[in-house]
Amino acid sequence: MKRKEEAYLLEWYKNARRKPLIIRGARQVGKSTLVRMFCQQNNLQLIELNFEQTQTVHSLFASNDPIKIIQSLEILENVKIDMERAVLFLDEIQANPAAILSLRYFFEKVPQLAVIAAGSLLEFALEQYKLSMPVGRIEYLFMGPMTFEEFLEAMGEEQLLEYLQAYTLGSEIPRVIHEKALEYVGTYYLLGGMPEVVHVYQETKSLLEADKIKYSILNTYRDDFAKYQTRIDLAKLQQVFDKLGTTVGKKIKYVQLLPQDRSTVTDRIVTLFEHARIVYRIFHSSANNLPLKAEVNQKISKGILLDIGLYLTLQGLSIADISLDKDLFFSNQGALAEQFIGQHLLYSQPGYMNPELYYWTREKAQSNAKIDFLIQQGNTFLPVEVKSGKTGTLKSLHVFMETKQKSLALRFSTHTPAVETVTSSLPRSEYQYTLVTLPLYLVGQTRRLMKTMLDKG
């Protein structure tokens, strides 16, 4: 299964000024597999150390002398390391804090050796051991689950994928292609993008077998709770974890997650799950100017989980349940659509950028308004609305567009693509703006398609 991060790795490897690269991402999003495939495809020598599985090599990195470390590894592994064609892969690096600190010395003393580290719980090591990252001497690659387009390729739908990647606004998508793409969106809803889940489905074509893997992944996360503990009761971690799905698309209210505890305790727990990249907090931004981050209100946020398939499972909706009762699936359509679009927009920026996403809300008596997402595009930002069906009110969007005097908005739905001039239906208002409607399956082409609209002015 090809991942978009492979191209990023190749560009990094060929860069004469490359620094040690740390791949950041939740457990089981495919970080280790990515590195192994990259080395195999480019005929590179892979020297792999997993600090959780092998304790004996921990002490090697206490010296901060990369030359001695390399010499010792050659003896231990009984291999001659080719400094020009090797990749030293330090997996689960958070389990050995000394290795984190050693990255700066690899950069300074043996820059010709390509060094990749991966960690899913890196923030916990930094906090526990009071470490600081070697600023200016490392690079990051942020990695999430497989995207919908990567899923299509894994399913052997290369022609459909090429069609979507070549699509231009104004072109009509034939009904049969539209329906086929939406059908795959529905399958992706059920499976999600965790590589092992997709692989099992690819091999067996069994949704039930894939469902077992999703439950296994969630149990793996639960096994990590002991590592998350920082003076926090394990039962409270479990309680919040089980309720994370209820935050998707809704304002996070700590009292609903841990009714009997102080908000500071609940905030600490949610932050732990953020650090593990299991949940993302989407913060409210006033959205008056760029950057959106500068006008964030830290007290107002909603959630997006790591993966839509895990979201369904965490909600207690097994594929067997959904197969027996379709109403269970469709009653969650709104949250599913927002989760699907949200997790893709989070990782739509270049891989070196930490995934961030914002939204806008106005809470007033009898005049509430909410925009699902805000994304920066070039030197402006775009409001993004997500509709689970073909139709839906645009009242909140009208309010936002007129208030912020914006001219271009984006809506995702199950409708075919459209570009239209919309006139606000608000009382005593005739504000006009351009609305681009994209079907859910074109989320991977958002940046490209919206750039063409902005370039047109």
MIDOLO-897198 format. One record per residue (C-alpha): residue number from 1; residue in one letter; x, y, z negated. Coordinates in steps of 0.5 Angstrom, whole numbers, plus 500, padded with zeros to 3 digits. Layout:
N
(NUM; A; (X; Y; Z))
...
end
This chain:
457
(1; M; (500; 500; 500))
(2; K; (503; 506; 502))
(3; R; (503; 512; 498))
(4; K; (504; 520; 499))
(5; E; (510; 520; 494))
(6; E; (514; 516; 499))
(7; A; (515; 522; 503))
(8; Y; (517; 526; 497))
(9; L; (522; 521; 495))
(10; L; (525; 521; 501))
(11; E; (526; 529; 502))
(12; W; (529; 529; 495))
(13; Y; (534; 523; 496))
(14; K; (536; 527; 503))
(15; N; (537; 533; 499))
(16; A; (544; 535; 498))
(17; R; (543; 539; 492))
(18; R; (538; 534; 489))
(19; K; (538; 533; 481))
(20; P; (535; 527; 477))
(21; L; (528; 526; 478))
(22; I; (523; 524; 473))
(23; I; (516; 521; 475))
(24; R; (511; 523; 471))
(25; G; (504; 520; 470))
(26; A; (500; 515; 466))
(27; R; (501; 508; 465))
(28; Q; (500; 503; 471))
(29; V; (499; 509; 477))
(30; G; (505; 505; 480))
(31; K; (511; 509; 478))
(32; S; (516; 503; 478))
(33; T; (513; 500; 484))
(34; L; (514; 506; 488))
(35; V; (521; 507; 486))
(36; R; (522; 499; 488))
(37; M; (519; 500; 495))
(38; F; (522; 506; 496))
(39; C; (529; 503; 495))
(40; Q; (527; 497; 499))
(41; Q; (524; 501; 505))
(42; N; (531; 505; 505))
(43; N; (536; 499; 504))
(44; L; (538; 503; 498))
(45; Q; (541; 499; 492))
(46; L; (537; 499; 486))
(47; I; (539; 499; 479))
(48; E; (533; 498; 474))
(49; L; (533; 499; 467))
(50; N; (527; 498; 463))
(51; F; (528; 501; 456))
(52; E; (522; 498; 453))
(53; Q; (524; 491; 455))
(54; T; (531; 492; 454))
(55; Q; (534; 494; 448))
(56; T; (541; 492; 449))
(57; V; (543; 498; 453))
(58; H; (540; 503; 449))
(59; S; (546; 505; 446))
(60; L; (550; 506; 452))
(61; F; (547; 512; 453))
(62; A; (549; 515; 446))
(63; S; (556; 517; 449))
(64; N; (553; 522; 454))
(65; D; (559; 520; 459))
(66; P; (556; 518; 465))
(67; I; (562; 515; 468))
(68; K; (563; 510; 462))
(69; I; (555; 508; 463))
(70; I; (556; 506; 470))
(71; Q; (562; 502; 468))
(72; S; (558; 499; 463))
(73; L; (552; 497; 467))
(74; E; (557; 494; 473))
(75; I; (559; 489; 467))
(76; L; (553; 488; 464))
(77; E; (549; 487; 471))
(78; N; (555; 484; 474))
(79; V; (555; 488; 480))
(80; K; (559; 494; 484))
(81; I; (555; 500; 484))
(82; D; (555; 504; 490))
(83; M; (555; 511; 488))
(84; E; (553; 514; 495))
(85; R; (547; 508; 496))
(86; A; (545; 507; 490))
(87; V; (539; 509; 486))
(88; L; (539; 508; 478))
(89; F; (532; 507; 476))
(90; L; (531; 509; 468))
(91; D; (524; 506; 467))
(92; E; (520; 508; 461))
(93; I; (525; 513; 459))
(94; Q; (521; 516; 453))
(95; A; (523; 509; 449))
(96; N; (530; 512; 449))
(97; P; (531; 519; 448))
(98; A; (539; 519; 449))
(99; A; (537; 517; 456))
(100; I; (533; 523; 457))
(101; L; (539; 528; 454))
(102; S; (544; 524; 459))
(103; L; (540; 526; 465))
(104; R; (544; 533; 465))
(105; Y; (551; 530; 465))
(106; F; (549; 525; 471))
(107; F; (547; 532; 474))
(108; E; (554; 535; 472))
(109; K; (559; 529; 473))
(110; V; (556; 524; 478))
(111; P; (551; 528; 483))
(112; Q; (553; 524; 488))
(113; L; (549; 518; 484))
(114; A; (541; 518; 485))
(115; V; (538; 518; 479))
(116; I; (530; 517; 478))
(117; A; (527; 516; 471))
(118; A; (520; 515; 470))
(119; G; (516; 516; 463))
(120; S; (508; 515; 462))
(121; L; (509; 518; 454))
(122; L; (515; 523; 455))
(123; E; (511; 528; 451))
(124; F; (511; 524; 445))
(125; A; (518; 522; 445))
(126; L; (520; 530; 446))
(127; E; (516; 531; 440))
(128; Q; (518; 526; 435))
(129; Y; (525; 527; 436))
(130; K; (525; 534; 437))
(131; L; (528; 534; 444))
(132; S; (528; 539; 449))
(133; M; (529; 537; 457))
(134; P; (535; 539; 460))
(135; V; (532; 545; 464))
(136; G; (535; 547; 471))
(137; R; (538; 540; 471))
(138; I; (532; 535; 473))
(139; E; (526; 535; 478))
(140; Y; (519; 533; 477))
(141; L; (514; 529; 481))
(142; F; (507; 528; 478))
(143; M; (504; 522; 480))
(144; G; (496; 520; 480))
(145; P; (492; 514; 482))
(146; M; (491; 512; 489))
(147; T; (487; 517; 493))
(148; F; (481; 516; 497))
(149; E; (485; 516; 504))
(150; E; (491; 512; 501))
(151; F; (485; 507; 499))
(152; L; (483; 507; 506))
(153; E; (489; 505; 509))
(154; A; (490; 499; 504))
(155; M; (483; 497; 506))
(156; G; (486; 497; 513))
(157; E; (482; 503; 516))
(158; E; (487; 506; 520))
(159; Q; (483; 509; 525))
(160; L; (478; 512; 520))
(161; L; (484; 515; 516))
(162; E; (487; 518; 523))
(163; Y; (480; 521; 525))
(164; L; (479; 524; 518))
(165; Q; (486; 527; 518))
(166; A; (485; 530; 525))
(167; Y; (478; 533; 524))
(168; T; (477; 540; 525))
(169; L; (472; 544; 523))
(170; G; (466; 545; 528))
(171; S; (467; 538; 531))
(172; E; (461; 534; 530))
(173; I; (462; 527; 526))
(174; P; (458; 522; 529))
(175; R; (452; 519; 524))
(176; V; (455; 512; 524))
(177; I; (462; 514; 522))
(178; H; (459; 519; 517))
(179; E; (455; 513; 514))
(180; K; (461; 509; 514))
(181; A; (466; 514; 511))
(182; L; (461; 515; 505))
(183; E; (460; 507; 504))
(184; Y; (467; 507; 503))
(185; V; (467; 513; 498))
(186; G; (462; 509; 494))
(187; T; (466; 503; 494))
(188; Y; (472; 508; 491))
(189; Y; (467; 510; 486))
(190; L; (467; 503; 483))
(191; L; (474; 501; 484))
(192; G; (478; 508; 483))
(193; G; (485; 508; 485))
(194; M; (489; 505; 480))
(195; P; (494; 501; 485))
(196; E; (493; 494; 481))
(197; V; (485; 494; 482))
(198; V; (486; 496; 489))
(199; H; (491; 491; 491))
(200; V; (486; 485; 487))
(201; Y; (480; 488; 491))
(202; Q; (484; 488; 498))
(203; E; (486; 481; 496))
(204; T; (480; 478; 494))
(205; K; (474; 483; 496))
(206; S; (471; 481; 490))
(207; L; (469; 487; 486))
(208; L; (468; 483; 479))
(209; E; (475; 481; 480))
(210; A; (477; 488; 480))
(211; D; (473; 490; 475))
(212; K; (477; 485; 470))
(213; I; (483; 489; 472))
(214; K; (480; 496; 470))
(215; Y; (478; 493; 463))
(216; S; (485; 490; 462))
(217; I; (488; 497; 464))
(218; L; (484; 500; 459))
(219; N; (486; 495; 454))
(220; T; (493; 497; 455))
(221; Y; (492; 504; 454))
(222; R; (489; 502; 447))
(223; D; (495; 498; 446))
(224; D; (499; 504; 446))
(225; F; (495; 508; 441))
(226; A; (500; 506; 436))
(227; K; (505; 510; 440))
(228; Y; (500; 516; 440))
(229; Q; (500; 516; 432))
(230; T; (503; 522; 429))
(231; R; (499; 522; 422))
(232; I; (493; 521; 426))
(233; D; (488; 515; 424))
(234; L; (488; 510; 429))
(235; A; (480; 509; 428))
(236; K; (479; 516; 430))
(237; L; (484; 516; 436))
(238; Q; (479; 510; 438))
(239; Q; (473; 514; 437))
(240; V; (475; 520; 441))
(241; F; (478; 515; 447))
(242; D; (471; 511; 447))
(243; K; (468; 518; 448))
(244; L; (472; 521; 453))
(245; G; (468; 520; 459))
(246; T; (462; 524; 456))
(247; T; (467; 530; 457))
(248; V; (467; 529; 465))
(249; G; (463; 535; 468))
(250; K; (461; 538; 461))
(251; K; (464; 543; 456))
(252; I; (468; 539; 451))
(253; K; (465; 540; 444))
(254; Y; (469; 537; 439))
(255; V; (463; 536; 434))
(256; Q; (461; 531; 439))
(257; L; (467; 527; 439))
(258; L; (469; 527; 432))
(259; P; (463; 530; 428))
(260; Q; (466; 529; 421))
(261; D; (472; 532; 422))
(262; R; (475; 539; 423))
(263; S; (476; 542; 430))
(264; T; (484; 542; 429))
(265; V; (484; 534; 428))
(266; T; (480; 533; 434))
(267; D; (484; 538; 438))
(268; R; (490; 534; 436))
(269; I; (487; 528; 439))
(270; V; (485; 530; 445))
(271; T; (492; 533; 447))
(272; L; (495; 527; 445))
(273; F; (491; 524; 451))
(274; E; (492; 529; 455))
(275; H; (500; 528; 454))
(276; A; (498; 521; 456))
(277; R; (495; 524; 462))
(278; I; (489; 520; 461))
(279; V; (484; 526; 461))
(280; Y; (485; 533; 464))
(281; R; (482; 539; 461))
(282; I; (480; 544; 466))
(283; F; (480; 551; 463))
(284; H; (475; 556; 464))
(285; S; (478; 562; 468))
(286; S; (475; 569; 468))
(287; A; (478; 569; 476))
(288; N; (479; 576; 477))
(289; N; (486; 576; 480))
(290; L; (491; 571; 481))
(291; P; (494; 567; 478))
(292; L; (488; 564; 475))
(293; K; (492; 561; 469))
(294; A; (493; 568; 467))
(295; E; (486; 569; 465))
(296; V; (484; 562; 462))
(297; N; (480; 562; 455))
(298; Q; (483; 556; 451))
(299; K; (477; 555; 447))
(300; I; (472; 553; 454))
(301; S; (474; 547; 457))
(302; K; (471; 541; 461))
(303; G; (474; 534; 462))
(304; I; (476; 530; 468))
(305; L; (479; 523; 467))
(306; L; (485; 520; 470))
(307; D; (481; 516; 475))
(308; I; (474; 515; 477))
(309; G; (474; 507; 477))
(310; L; (476; 507; 469))
(311; Y; (471; 513; 468))
(312; L; (466; 508; 470))
(313; T; (469; 502; 466))
(314; L; (470; 507; 460))
(315; Q; (463; 509; 460))
(316; G; (461; 502; 459))
(317; L; (458; 501; 466))
(318; S; (461; 494; 469))
(319; I; (460; 493; 476))
(320; A; (456; 487; 474))
(321; D; (451; 492; 471))
(322; I; (451; 496; 477))
(323; S; (450; 491; 481))
(324; L; (444; 489; 477))
(325; D; (441; 496; 476))
(326; K; (442; 501; 482))
(327; D; (439; 506; 477))
(328; L; (445; 506; 473))
(329; F; (450; 508; 478))
(330; F; (445; 513; 481))
(331; S; (444; 516; 475))
(332; N; (451; 518; 474))
(333; Q; (452; 521; 481))
(334; G; (453; 528; 479))
(335; A; (459; 526; 474))
(336; L; (461; 521; 479))
(337; A; (462; 526; 485))
(338; E; (465; 531; 480))
(339; Q; (470; 526; 477))
(340; F; (472; 524; 485))
(341; I; (473; 531; 487))
(342; G; (476; 533; 481))
(343; Q; (482; 528; 481))
(344; H; (483; 529; 488))
(345; L; (484; 537; 487))
(346; L; (488; 536; 481))
(347; Y; (494; 532; 486))
(348; S; (492; 536; 492))
(349; Q; (498; 541; 491))
(350; P; (505; 539; 492))
(351; G; (508; 533; 488))
(352; Y; (513; 538; 484))
(353; M; (507; 542; 481))
(354; N; (504; 540; 474))
(355; P; (497; 538; 476))
(356; E; (492; 544; 474))
(357; L; (485; 546; 475))
(358; Y; (480; 551; 473))
(359; Y; (473; 553; 473))
(360; W; (468; 559; 471))
(361; T; (462; 559; 467))
(362; R; (458; 565; 464))
(363; E; (454; 563; 458))
(364; K; (448; 568; 457))
(365; A; (441; 567; 455))
(366; Q; (437; 565; 461))
(367; S; (442; 567; 466))
(368; N; (447; 561; 465))
(369; A; (452; 560; 471))
(370; K; (458; 555; 473))
(371; I; (462; 554; 478))
(372; D; (465; 547; 478))
(373; F; (472; 548; 480))
(374; L; (477; 554; 482))
(375; I; (483; 552; 487))
(376; Q; (489; 557; 489))
(377; Q; (490; 557; 496))
(378; G; (495; 561; 499))
(379; N; (495; 568; 496))
(380; T; (487; 568; 494))
(381; F; (483; 563; 490))
(382; L; (477; 559; 492))
(383; P; (470; 557; 488))
(384; V; (469; 550; 489))
(385; E; (462; 547; 488))
(386; V; (460; 539; 488))
(387; K; (453; 536; 490))
(388; S; (452; 529; 489))
(389; G; (447; 529; 494))
(390; K; (445; 533; 501))
(391; T; (442; 539; 498))
(392; G; (442; 543; 491))
(393; T; (441; 550; 489))
(394; L; (447; 555; 490))
(395; K; (444; 560; 485))
(396; S; (451; 560; 481))
(397; L; (455; 560; 487))
(398; H; (451; 567; 489))
(399; V; (452; 570; 482))
(400; F; (460; 568; 482))
(401; M; (461; 571; 490))
(402; E; (457; 577; 488))
(403; T; (460; 578; 482))
(404; K; (468; 577; 484))
(405; Q; (466; 580; 491))
(406; K; (469; 574; 494))
(407; S; (468; 572; 502))
(408; L; (469; 564; 502))
(409; A; (467; 559; 498))
(410; L; (467; 551; 499))
(411; R; (462; 546; 497))
(412; F; (462; 538; 497))
(413; S; (456; 534; 498))
(414; T; (454; 528; 502))
(415; H; (452; 532; 508))
(416; T; (456; 533; 515))
(417; P; (461; 539; 515))
(418; A; (458; 545; 516))
(419; V; (460; 553; 516))
(420; E; (455; 558; 515))
(421; T; (454; 565; 513))
(422; V; (450; 565; 507))
(423; T; (446; 571; 504))
(424; S; (445; 571; 496))
(425; S; (438; 569; 494))
(426; L; (439; 573; 488))
(427; P; (434; 579; 486))
(428; R; (435; 585; 489))
(429; S; (441; 582; 493))
(430; E; (443; 581; 500))
(431; Y; (451; 579; 499))
(432; Q; (453; 575; 504))
(433; Y; (459; 570; 504))
(434; T; (462; 564; 508))
(435; L; (460; 557; 506))
(436; V; (464; 551; 508))
(437; T; (461; 545; 507))
(438; L; (465; 538; 507))
(439; P; (463; 531; 506))
(440; L; (466; 528; 500))
(441; Y; (470; 524; 504))
(442; L; (474; 530; 507))
(443; V; (477; 532; 500))
(444; G; (484; 530; 502))
(445; Q; (484; 535; 508))
(446; T; (481; 541; 503))
(447; R; (488; 545; 503))
(448; R; (489; 544; 511))
(449; L; (482; 545; 513))
(450; M; (481; 551; 508))
(451; K; (487; 554; 511))
(452; T; (485; 555; 518))
(453; M; (479; 558; 515))
(454; L; (483; 563; 511))
(455; D; (488; 564; 517))
(456; K; (482; 566; 521))
(457; G; (480; 572; 516))
end
